[in-house]
Structure formats: C-alpha cells, structure tokens
Amino acid sequence: MIFRDRREAGRLLAEHLQGRVGESPLVLGLARGGVPVAFEVAKALKAPLDVLVVRKLGAPFQPELAMGAIAAGGVVVRNEEVLGMLPEAEAALRQASRREQVELQRREQAYRGERSPLAVQGREVVLVDDGVATGASVEAAILALRQLGAARIVLAAPVGAPESMHRLRALADDTICLSQPARFAAVGQAYESFGQIGDEEVRALLAEGQFSAPAHHPQREA
C-alpha cells in the first residue's frame, strides 16, 4: 500500500478507527511526522489534538539506528539488541540521552508555547505516527502515556515493520496498522511524498486542530 502523503494516510486511518474508539478520545501525534497524520484522524473523529514529543537515541556514527528512546516524564526505552553491538554502549546511551533531553524540552516549548499539554489521565488516547520502524519511539510514547494515567491506548500507524508491530501489540490496548510489508526497509517507502515536517507546520496544525468533541466526564469511584 502506497500513500500519497501523510494527510491521505491520516484520512485512511480515520476510516479504520471508526467504531474502534469511544465518543471522546484524545488524539496525540508523535512529533514531528505523526502530527499531520494525527490532524486528519482528529478531524474525522472530532477529537482534540495534541503532540507527544519522543526523541530517538541514535547510535554513534549511525544516528538512524536507535539505541532507545526517551519521552516526557523521564521515560527511557532501551534497545538491547543494538546496545549489545556497540562498544562503550552505556556511555553512548547516557550521552545521547542528555543531548536529546535538551531537544525534547525545546520542542515541547516550541510547539505549545505557554499552553499546557492536554491531560490524558483517565482518557482514551489514540496515539498516531506516520510509521513504525524499530518501534523504540512508539514504545517510549506508550510507556509515557501509561505513566500519565491514560485509561486506554490505541496505536494507529499507516505502515509498520511486522516484527515491531507484533511487539507493540502487547503494550497498547488496540493497534491499527494499514500496511505491514514483509520486506520493510523504511517508513518513507510507503509514501509518494515524504518531506520533512518543520516546527512551524506542527504549530500550525496544533493551532488548527482543536476540534470539538463530546464533554468528557471521568467515572467516579464507587
């Protein structure tokens, strides 16, 4: 399956989410590439949109190879398979974590400004990315959402590596992935147009993406 661009992929995802989520979900796009996809999902579901910033910890001299990932709240995910192949892996992981923590905080500020993140405690969350490769970033995002008290997490991605999606099914409450090619090489292979997403585009989509939704009433304890 080949998608024209991220926006088309989001519209197709939204069709498959109908009937799989409740009346008042919160849609979170993984920054940056997941936000245009999530925008279309939120629009179709008439759900509020927010961004979740996760930073991949790239291996020295091969930044696309993930040693792990970090997310808000001090969540750290380790890719033990990759770490096992690296000399001085722990030092490299610490150095990457410090560097990416700075960038994580910068992006949080750049995308939201003074606006606080939407509260996820007790909410059903649709976590959206433009694709899943190693799954380290998505795993960190799911763990962060669990730590923040999300009641239910639905992972939605247009394309994903089969082995990564298999692992993530055990972490999310539900998963939707439209394409899982047996010969998965990279997320971009599933798109005709797969340009870089800048901070300005993320800010614009978040500003526009405050769609109306039914009021959420947390369940009271008996």
Order of alpha helices (4+ residues) and beta strands (2+ residues): alpha-beta-alpha-beta-beta-beta-beta-alpha-alpha-beta-alpha-beta-alpha-beta-alpha
